[in-house]
Amino acid sequence: MYLPKEYPFIRVYAQQKPRQPVIIKANTEGLCVLLNALISAIAQPECNGIAEVFDGDAEVYEVVVKVVNTHDELFPVPYQIPKS
């Protein structure tokens, strides 16, 4: 399914292992929505910045931007295997 190009499209390719880059592919509208979410998170750190966007399958999803103050708040990292 194809949506009109004025819809915000973003695809975030997460790391699969340490030291890999995170890749964001987006149209201009998608980058603007993401930028607004970043600005919202900075302006109101007690709230999350949220970008509602579409992926390559024309499915809507949210990108959530959270402000954290400590390294501990960054965990868990999605690609880490929990220690048994």
Secondary structure, 3 states (H helix, E strand, C coil): CCCCCCCCEEEEECCCCCCCCCEEEECHHHHHHHHHHHHHHHHCCCCCEEEEEECCCCCEEEEEECCCCCHHHHCCCCCCCCCC
